Amino acid sequence: MPTCERCDSFVSSDFARVFGNNDGDVFGCPECTSMAELVDGYAARA
């Protein structure tokens, strides 16, 4: 079950596939990151 590395919230596997890095790690989610930041790729950056 994927989780956000920043806030430890649950994210779906689809969210991790789309917004995470190539390893499926997510460093930002809708709980702790704005939608603009997600679109800019912040969730894939450590």
C-alpha positions in Angstrom: 0.0 0.0 0.0 1.7 3.2 -1.1 2.0 6.2 1.2 3.2 9.7 1.0 6.8 10.0 2.2 6.2 13.6 3.5 3.0 13.1 5.6 2.6 9.3 5.6 -1.0 9.5 4.2 -2.3 6.7 2.1 -2.2 7.2 -1.7 -3.7 4.9 -4.3 -1.4 2.8 -6.5 -2.8 4.8 -9.5 -1.8 8.1 -7.8 1.7 6.7 -7.2 2.0 5.5 -10.8 1.0 8.9 -12.2 2.5 11.4 -9.7 5.3 9.4 -8.1 8.8 8.7 -9.3 9.8 5.7 -11.4 10.1 3.5 -8.2 6.6 4.4 -7.1 7.7 6.6 -4.3 5.5 9.7 -3.6 7.0 12.7 -1.9 3.8 14.8 -1.8 0.0 14.1 -1.9 -3.2 16.1 -2.0 -3.1 16.2 1.8 0.2 18.1 2.0 0.8 19.5 -1.4 -1.2 21.9 -3.6 -2.6 20.6 -6.9 -0.4 23.1 -8.8 2.7 21.6 -7.1 1.5 18.1 -8.0 1.0 19.0 -11.6 4.6 20.5 -11.6 6.0 17.2 -10.5 6.7 17.9 -6.8 5.4 14.5 -5.8 8.2 12.8 -7.6 11.0 14.8 -6.1 12.6 13.8 -2.8 
